[in-house]
Amino acid sequence: MSKKKIIVTAVVAVVIVAGGLWISGGPKAQGKVDFMTEPAKKATVSNSITATGTIEPVTEVQVGTQVSGIIDKIYVDYNSIVRKGEIIAEMDKVTLLSDLQSAQATYDGAKAEYDYQKKLYERNRKLHGKQLISDTDYEESVYNYRRAESAYQQSKAELAKAERNLSYATITSPINGVVTSKDVEEGQTVASGFETPTLFNIAADLTKMQVVADVDEADIAGVRDSAKVTFTVDAYPDDVFTGTVRQIRLGSTNSSSTSTTATSESVVTYEVVITADNPELKLKPRLTANVTIYTDIQENVLTVPNKALRFTPEKSLIGKLTVTDCEGSHKVWTKDDKGFTAHPVKTGISDGSNTEILEGIAEGTEVVTEAVLKGSMPETEISNGGNERSPFMPGPPGRDRKNKNKPEE
C-alpha cells in the first residue's frame, strides 16, 4: 500500500470515530461529564485599587546656606549619621569676619555719638526749662540727639546681621538623622541669591518610610484613612511590604498622557501618603513602589468560587437527572444522586475569584462549580453558566450531515 493511501485511510478512520461520537449525542455524553464541586468555606475577600508611587523618608530636611562664599570644610559624607547641632560643614570666614569688624567699628562710633548727644540734650533740656538757653539752641540739641539715636539703632542692627551671617558660615545639622545627599565639595563656591542653595539632604529615621502614591481620580473615592496597603519594589520582587494610608492630599495633579492615536489627554491624580515600617532598611529613598490599596476587606466570611454563581445545569449534559430550580438573581447549585437543586443566595463583595455569601447556604455546603469532559488532558470545562461549550464536546444529533466526506477507495 502506498504512503498516500495509508495517510488517507488514517484520516478517514478519525473522521468515522468523530462522527460516531457526534451522532451518539446526549445520553452517552452524560457518562463522559464530571460535575466538579467545592465546599462553601470561610475566607477573606477584598477589593483593591492599584497605583504607583515613590518611597520617601517620613522626615527629610534640605540643609542650605543663607550666605555666599567658598566651602572651606566638609565633615560628613553620604550615609553619615549626624546629631542635631553637629557641625557638618564650614564656609570660608575671612570676608564675613571683615564685615563683622566693620560693623563693630560703625556701631562703636554710633554709640559714642549717641551717648554724647544724649547727655547734651538732657543738659539743654534742663537749661531750657529755666529759660537759660534759647528755643533754637534747645531744638538743635533735640534734633542732634534724635539723629544720633537713629544712627546708633541702625549700626546695632547691622552688627547683629554681621554676627548672624558669620554664624551661618558654620553649618550644623537641624535634626538627628542620616545624610542622604551631598551636593557640594570643599572649595566649591555657593551663591545665595533669591533661592537658598541646597548643600545636604538629611533623613530623620530610615526605619520609618512613606510611599507617596499617585491615585487616579476614578479610584480616589474608595481610599480611606488607615486603609491597609501592600506594595512591592523592583529591587526585592519576592518581598511584599505592608503599610497604612496616613493622608489623602486634597491637591490634585494634572499630567498629560499621549495615546497611540497621538491624542494628548489630561490625567488627574491625587497623592496618597502611605506609612510603612522599614526595620531591615530594604526600602531606599526614591525607589518606585507598585501599590495595592484595599478599599474593602471582609475577613472570615463565607465564600464560594465565582464559577459556582455562573454554573447552570444543561439538559444536554445531565441526561435523566432532575433539575429543581428556584427564583433569585443569584443562586448556587448542589447535586445528589437524583439531580441538581438550586439555592437562592444573597451575595456581598467579590475579589474576582471568590464571592462573599451573606445568606442562603451553610458553611461546608458542596456547590457545583463546573462540568468537565472526562479524560481530556487537561479536563476541559464544557458548561459555564449555560453560555459556553467546549469545542471538544460532541454536538447534539440532528444537525446537517450532508457534506460529510466519503472515504476514498
C-alpha positions as CSV (number, residue, x, y, z in Angstrom):
1,M,0.0,0.0,0.0
2,S,1.3,3.5,-0.9
3,K,2.2,6.1,1.7
4,K,-0.6,8.3,0.4
5,K,-3.2,5.7,0.8
6,I,-2.0,4.9,4.4
7,I,-2.4,8.6,5.3
8,V,-5.9,8.9,3.6
9,T,-7.0,5.7,5.4
10,A,-5.9,7.1,8.8
11,V,-7.8,10.4,8.2
12,V,-10.9,8.5,7.2
13,A,-10.8,6.4,10.4
14,V,-10.5,9.5,12.6
15,V,-13.5,11.1,10.8
16,I,-15.6,8.0,11.3
17,V,-14.8,7.8,15.0
18,A,-15.6,11.5,15.5
19,G,-18.8,11.2,13.5
20,G,-19.9,8.3,15.7
21,L,-19.3,10.4,18.8
22,W,-21.1,13.3,17.3
23,I,-24.1,11.2,16.3
24,S,-24.3,9.5,19.6
25,G,-25.2,12.9,21.3
26,G,-26.8,13.4,24.6
27,P,-27.4,10.2,26.5
28,K,-23.8,9.0,26.2
29,A,-22.5,12.4,26.9
30,Q,-23.8,12.1,30.4
31,G,-21.3,9.3,31.1
32,K,-18.4,11.4,29.9
33,V,-19.1,14.5,32.1
34,D,-17.9,15.2,35.6
35,F,-19.5,17.8,37.7
36,M,-17.0,19.5,40.0
37,T,-17.9,20.7,43.4
38,E,-16.3,22.8,46.1
39,P,-17.4,23.5,49.7
40,A,-18.6,26.9,50.8
41,K,-15.9,28.0,53.3
42,K,-14.7,30.9,55.4
43,A,-12.1,33.1,53.8
44,T,-11.0,36.7,53.4
45,V,-12.5,38.7,50.4
46,S,-11.2,42.1,49.5
47,N,-11.5,44.8,46.8
48,S,-8.5,46.9,46.0
49,I,-7.1,49.5,43.6
50,T,-3.5,49.8,42.2
51,A,-1.2,52.7,41.8
52,T,2.5,53.6,41.6
53,G,4.4,55.8,44.0
54,T,7.8,56.8,45.3
55,I,9.4,55.8,48.6
56,E,10.5,58.7,50.7
57,P,11.7,59.3,54.3
58,V,8.9,60.4,56.6
59,T,11.0,63.4,57.6
60,E,13.7,64.8,55.3
61,V,15.3,68.2,55.6
62,Q,17.2,70.2,53.0
63,V,20.2,71.9,54.6
64,G,21.4,75.1,52.8
65,T,23.2,78.3,53.5
66,Q,22.0,81.9,53.6
67,V,25.4,83.5,52.8
68,S,27.6,83.3,49.7
69,G,31.1,82.1,49.8
70,I,33.5,79.2,49.4
71,I,33.0,75.9,51.2
72,D,36.1,75.5,53.4
73,K,35.5,72.2,55.2
74,I,33.0,69.3,54.9
75,Y,32.8,66.9,57.8
76,V,30.2,64.4,56.6
77,D,29.6,62.2,53.5
78,Y,26.8,60.1,52.1
79,N,25.2,57.9,54.7
80,S,26.9,59.7,57.6
81,I,24.9,59.6,60.8
82,V,24.6,63.0,62.4
83,R,23.2,64.5,65.5
84,K,21.2,67.7,65.9
85,G,23.6,70.7,66.2
86,E,26.6,68.8,64.9
87,I,28.8,70.8,62.6
88,I,28.7,69.2,59.1
89,A,30.4,71.9,57.1
90,E,32.1,75.3,57.3
91,M,32.4,78.2,54.9
92,D,35.4,80.5,54.4
93,K,35.0,83.2,57.1
94,V,37.6,85.8,56.0
95,T,35.1,88.1,54.3
96,L,32.5,87.6,56.9
97,L,34.9,88.4,59.8
98,S,35.9,91.6,57.9
99,D,32.2,92.6,57.6
100,L,31.7,91.9,61.3
101,Q,34.7,94.1,62.3
102,S,33.5,96.9,60.1
103,A,30.0,96.7,61.6
104,Q,31.5,96.6,65.1
105,A,33.5,99.8,64.4
106,T,30.5,101.6,63.0
107,Y,28.5,100.5,66.0
108,D,31.1,101.7,68.4
109,G,31.3,105.2,66.8
110,A,27.5,105.5,66.6
111,K,27.1,104.5,70.2
112,A,29.7,107.1,71.3
113,E,27.9,109.8,69.3
114,Y,24.6,108.8,70.7
115,D,25.9,108.9,74.3
116,Y,27.3,112.4,73.8
117,Q,24.2,113.8,72.1
118,K,22.0,112.2,74.8
119,K,23.9,114.0,77.6
120,L,23.9,117.3,75.7
121,Y,20.2,117.0,75.1
122,E,19.4,116.3,78.8
123,R,21.6,119.2,79.9
124,N,20.0,121.7,77.4
125,R,16.5,120.4,78.4
126,K,17.1,121.5,82.0
127,L,18.5,124.9,80.9
128,H,15.7,125.5,78.6
129,G,13.2,124.7,81.3
130,K,14.9,127.6,83.3
131,Q,14.8,129.7,80.2
132,L,18.6,130.0,80.3
133,I,19.0,129.0,76.6
134,S,17.1,130.0,73.5
135,D,14.5,127.8,71.9
136,T,16.7,127.5,68.8
137,D,19.6,126.0,70.8
138,Y,17.3,123.6,72.5
139,E,15.6,122.5,69.3
140,E,19.0,121.9,67.7
141,S,20.1,119.7,70.6
142,V,16.9,117.7,70.3
143,Y,17.5,117.3,66.5
144,N,21.1,116.1,67.0
145,Y,20.0,113.7,69.7
146,R,17.4,112.1,67.5
147,R,19.8,111.7,64.6
148,A,22.4,110.1,66.8
149,E,19.8,107.7,68.3
150,S,18.7,106.6,64.8
151,A,22.3,106.1,63.6
152,Y,23.0,104.1,66.8
153,Q,20.0,101.8,66.3
154,Q,20.9,101.2,62.6
155,S,24.5,100.3,63.5
156,K,23.2,98.0,66.1
157,A,21.1,96.2,63.6
158,E,24.0,95.9,61.1
159,L,26.2,94.5,63.8
160,A,23.6,91.8,64.6
161,K,23.3,91.0,60.9
162,A,27.1,90.6,60.5
163,E,27.2,88.3,63.6
164,R,24.3,86.2,62.2
165,N,26.0,85.9,58.8
166,L,29.1,84.8,60.5
167,S,27.2,82.1,62.3
168,Y,25.7,80.9,59.0
169,A,29.2,80.1,57.9
170,T,29.1,77.2,60.4
171,I,26.6,74.7,59.0
172,T,25.0,72.4,61.5
173,S,22.5,69.5,61.3
174,P,19.0,70.6,62.2
175,I,17.9,67.1,63.2
176,N,19.2,63.6,64.2
177,G,19.4,61.5,61.0
178,V,21.4,60.2,58.1
179,V,22.9,62.2,55.2
180,T,21.1,61.0,52.0
181,S,22.5,63.6,49.6
182,K,25.7,65.8,49.4
183,D,25.6,68.4,46.7
184,V,28.8,70.3,47.3
185,E,32.6,69.7,47.7
186,E,35.3,71.5,49.5
187,G,36.5,74.6,47.6
188,Q,33.2,75.0,45.8
189,T,31.6,78.5,45.7
190,V,28.0,78.8,46.6
191,A,25.9,81.9,45.8
192,S,22.9,82.7,48.0
193,G,20.5,84.8,45.9
194,F,16.8,84.6,45.6
195,E,16.9,80.8,46.3
196,T,18.9,79.2,49.1
197,P,21.3,76.6,47.6
198,T,20.9,73.0,49.0
199,L,24.1,71.5,50.4
200,F,22.8,68.4,52.1
201,N,19.6,66.3,52.5
202,I,19.2,64.7,55.9
203,A,16.6,62.0,56.6
204,A,15.4,61.7,60.2
205,D,14.8,58.0,60.5
206,L,15.1,55.5,57.7
207,T,13.4,52.7,59.7
208,K,10.1,54.7,59.1
209,M,9.4,55.4,55.5
210,Q,6.4,56.6,53.4
211,V,5.1,56.0,49.9
212,V,3.6,58.9,48.0
213,A,1.3,57.2,45.5
214,D,-0.5,58.8,42.6
215,V,-4.1,57.5,42.7
216,D,-6.3,58.1,39.6
217,E,-9.4,60.3,40.1
218,A,-11.6,57.4,39.2
219,D,-10.3,55.4,42.2
220,I,-9.8,58.0,44.9
221,A,-13.3,57.8,46.3
222,G,-12.6,54.3,47.6
223,V,-9.5,55.3,49.5
224,R,-9.9,55.8,53.3
225,D,-7.6,56.8,56.0
226,S,-5.9,53.9,57.8
227,A,-6.7,51.6,54.9
228,K,-4.5,48.5,54.5
229,V,-1.8,48.7,51.8
230,T,0.6,46.3,50.3
231,F,3.4,47.2,47.9
232,T,6.4,45.8,46.1
233,V,9.6,47.3,44.7
234,D,11.6,46.0,41.8
235,A,14.7,45.7,44.0
236,Y,13.1,43.0,46.0
237,P,10.5,41.4,43.7
238,D,9.8,38.5,46.1
239,D,9.1,40.7,49.1
240,V,5.7,42.2,49.9
241,F,5.7,45.2,52.2
242,T,2.8,46.4,54.2
243,G,1.6,49.9,55.3
244,T,-1.4,52.0,56.0
245,V,-2.9,55.1,54.4
246,R,-1.9,58.1,56.6
247,Q,-3.1,61.1,54.4
248,I,-5.1,61.8,51.3
249,R,-3.9,65.1,49.9
250,L,-6.7,67.3,48.6
251,G,-4.5,69.0,46.0
252,S,-4.7,67.2,42.6
253,T,-2.0,66.9,39.9
254,N,-2.6,67.2,36.2
255,S,-0.4,65.3,33.9
256,S,-0.6,64.8,30.1
257,S,-0.6,61.3,28.5
258,T,-0.4,60.6,24.8
259,S,-2.4,57.7,23.4
260,T,-1.4,55.5,20.5
261,T,-3.5,57.9,18.3
262,A,-1.3,60.8,19.3
263,T,-4.1,62.5,21.2
264,S,-3.0,64.3,24.3
265,E,-5.2,63.7,27.3
266,S,-5.0,65.2,30.8
267,V,-4.9,62.7,33.7
268,V,-5.9,63.9,37.2
269,T,-4.3,62.1,40.1
270,Y,-4.3,62.6,43.9
271,E,-1.3,62.0,46.2
272,V,-1.9,59.4,48.9
273,V,0.7,59.1,51.6
274,I,1.3,55.6,53.0
275,T,3.4,54.9,56.0
276,A,5.5,51.7,56.3
277,D,8.0,50.2,58.7
278,N,11.5,49.6,57.3
279,P,13.3,47.7,60.1
280,E,15.7,46.0,57.7
281,L,16.4,49.2,55.7
282,K,15.5,47.5,52.5
283,L,13.4,50.4,51.3
284,K,15.7,53.1,49.9
285,P,14.6,56.7,49.2
286,R,13.3,57.3,45.7
287,L,12.5,53.6,44.9
288,T,9.4,53.1,42.8
289,A,6.6,51.2,44.5
290,N,3.8,49.2,42.9
291,V,1.0,49.8,45.4
292,T,-2.2,47.9,46.2
293,I,-4.7,49.9,48.4
294,Y,-7.5,47.8,49.9
295,T,-10.8,49.6,49.6
296,D,-12.9,46.9,51.3
297,I,-11.9,43.8,53.3
298,Q,-14.2,41.2,54.7
299,E,-12.3,38.7,56.9
300,N,-13.5,35.2,57.9
301,V,-16.7,35.3,55.9
302,L,-18.5,32.6,54.0
303,T,-17.4,32.4,50.3
304,V,-18.0,30.4,47.2
305,P,-16.0,30.4,43.9
306,N,-17.4,32.8,41.3
307,K,-17.7,29.8,39.0
308,A,-20.4,28.4,41.3
309,L,-22.6,31.5,40.7
310,R,-22.2,31.2,36.9
311,F,-23.0,27.5,36.7
312,T,-26.3,26.3,35.3
313,P,-27.1,22.6,34.6
314,E,-27.9,22.0,30.9
315,K,-30.3,19.2,29.8
316,S,-27.9,18.0,27.1
317,L,-25.3,17.3,29.8
318,I,-27.3,15.9,32.7
319,G,-29.3,13.3,30.9
320,K,-32.0,11.8,33.2
321,L,-31.0,13.7,36.3
322,T,-33.7,16.1,37.7
323,V,-33.4,19.9,38.0
324,T,-35.1,21.7,40.9
325,D,-34.8,25.5,40.1
326,C,-35.7,28.5,42.2
327,E,-36.3,32.2,42.0
328,G,-33.5,34.6,42.6
329,S,-31.0,36.8,40.9
330,H,-28.1,34.9,42.4
331,K,-28.1,31.1,43.0
332,V,-25.8,28.2,43.5
333,W,-26.5,24.5,42.8
334,T,-26.0,21.3,44.8
335,K,-26.0,17.8,43.3
336,D,-27.0,14.4,44.7
337,D,-27.8,11.1,43.1
338,K,-31.2,12.3,41.8
339,G,-30.2,15.6,40.3
340,F,-29.5,19.3,40.8
341,T,-31.1,21.7,43.3
342,A,-30.8,25.5,43.2
343,H,-30.4,27.6,46.3
344,P,-31.0,31.4,46.2
345,V,-28.2,33.3,47.9
346,K,-27.5,36.9,48.9
347,T,-24.0,38.0,47.9
348,G,-21.6,40.5,49.2
349,I,-18.3,41.7,47.7
350,S,-16.2,39.8,45.2
351,D,-12.5,39.8,44.6
352,G,-12.7,38.3,41.1
353,S,-12.2,34.7,42.2
354,N,-14.5,34.3,45.2
355,T,-17.7,36.0,46.3
356,E,-19.0,36.6,49.8
357,I,-22.2,34.8,50.7
358,L,-24.4,36.7,53.2
359,E,-27.2,34.2,53.4
360,G,-28.7,31.2,51.6
361,I,-26.3,28.3,52.4
362,A,-24.3,27.0,55.3
363,E,-20.6,26.5,55.6
364,G,-19.4,23.2,54.1
365,T,-22.2,23.0,51.5
366,E,-20.8,21.4,48.4
367,V,-21.8,23.6,45.5
368,V,-21.3,22.7,41.8
369,T,-18.7,24.9,40.1
370,E,-18.4,23.4,36.6
371,A,-18.8,20.5,34.2
372,V,-15.7,19.0,32.7
373,L,-15.1,16.4,30.0
374,K,-13.7,13.2,31.4
375,G,-10.4,12.0,30.1
376,S,-9.3,15.3,28.4
377,M,-5.8,16.4,29.0
378,P,-6.3,18.6,30.8
379,E,-10.0,18.1,31.5
380,T,-12.0,20.8,29.6
381,E,-14.8,22.8,31.1
382,I,-17.9,22.4,29.0
383,S,-20.5,24.3,30.9
384,N,-20.2,27.9,32.3
385,G,-23.4,29.4,33.1
386,G,-25.1,27.8,30.0
387,N,-23.4,30.3,27.7
388,E,-20.2,28.4,26.7
389,R,-19.5,25.0,25.2
390,S,-16.2,23.2,24.8
391,P,-15.1,22.7,21.2
392,F,-14.3,19.0,22.2
393,M,-17.9,18.3,23.3
394,P,-19.9,16.4,20.7
395,G,-22.8,18.4,19.4
396,P,-26.4,17.3,19.6
397,P,-27.8,14.9,17.0
398,G,-30.0,16.2,14.1
399,R,-27.5,18.6,12.6
400,D,-27.0,18.7,8.9
401,R,-24.6,16.0,7.8
402,K,-25.0,16.2,4.0
403,N,-21.4,17.4,3.5
404,K,-19.8,14.5,5.4
405,N,-16.8,13.3,3.3
406,K,-16.8,9.8,1.9
407,P,-13.6,7.7,2.2
408,E,-11.6,7.1,-0.9
409,E,-11.0,3.6,-2.1
